């Protein structure tokens, strides 16, 4: 447990949390909407600081990050809690649980760095649940990681206020942000709003953080051609055509057990719409098919990176950040 950042005290021991756009007003002894930030004696505490509920060594491609240190390993950690309550959450057992309900491992920032280096990881990923709700843990770990030559990655819903995100940008090297759907989708299925997410994406871009975007496509809810075109055009206009987009397949889970899995045909439709919008790097996730997994040069079509179905990099034809065939510069962090 550690005193939280980004809050203000109000009269009567009440606290105004300013970490995320929900701006929770928290009474003495109560928790914020995320379930992991508690008002104790008029101070706000993160009760998941140093308490990891998920730890693993992952291929970087699993985040997914396809243009950031391909073929490397990342030390992934997450805690309980989330500031969104998506009805389709794939990690709901830990993201929607109270910290007391699930087993955790006490792991200090220093121990995380030691574990990552011991296991040959090039980076640390704050993932599985939402890093915003354990932001103090992220910041302390990320600072140490940079001192030890490790990169930092957030896999996030992007629902965070600008001030804490800007602080984190001093230490974050890469981000994969979920762009879940349109404004109505956010309102109906995530318990959040889209505007703060769009603002976070633009801030990360402005701060020159390597950025990739994921869109989980859910049949009948966020899969219309109009929605997909709007999403792709927004990325093109605000993040640039060379920002990688990952269209991911939905499987029934949590409170959406009645919706069928996303068909490969629907993913192909999304791929085609993104291509027509002018996006250069489009990927398909959660599918066994090889199509949509590899990276090609946007200039000459040369195969740049060939990936296996288990998130591994099988072939890399990027030399000195350029296509090995036509010498076109390829956007990404390659070493």
C-alpha angles and dihedrals in degrees: 000000000000135000108266129238126229106040138115130214118235132189120296095025092294118147131212109207111210101181098100136018092265089077093200118209103213125197123212110290094010133112133231123249090273091062095226105078113078135189106228116176092335096311127103117234134188104225093190096057108130092003111111118188096181126039128166145143106241137179107255089238090067094068080055104252114143100168099045121085094324116212093021130121125241128201104231125202137170140170134211120281143049137206091221127062103204115184089218098048112153094200098042093134089072105018094054096037129098111246090244091059098064135051117256138186119226106233124166122211089253091053090050090055091048092049093047094051093044090054094048097249122159094201148017120236122203100207150115091079127024115299091203091074092053094038095137089055090048094050096047092047094043093053091054092043092058091050088054095047097256125134124231127225131186122200100195149158088231093231097136134115118259097244098058092040091052089051090052092050088073088070106022116098101178140011138192109200127192114233096189105183142293127323093273092051091054091048095049103036111023107039089235144084129254101225097074089050092052089048091052091051091052092046092052090049092049091050090053095242111158103255136196126173130218126200117187104207113216116190114250094000109069103356106092117127090239093053093047092049091050091049094049094045091050090053091047094050099040107027103023135251093274095061106112116240122200117201105199131199119244123224122191112267146142108357096352101067091129096064120089122238117269111269121233087237089062091050089050089053091053090048091053093048091051090048091051090050089059100252110153105201115046124166137183120218139196091028133116094215115102093222113102096023102091133075120235131188108260089213107048103007094241116159105254104172126014115198133195126228091256094063094262126138109236100175134015120191098171110116120188090345091305139102109269091222108043101014092238112160110247119210115237146074104278104169 
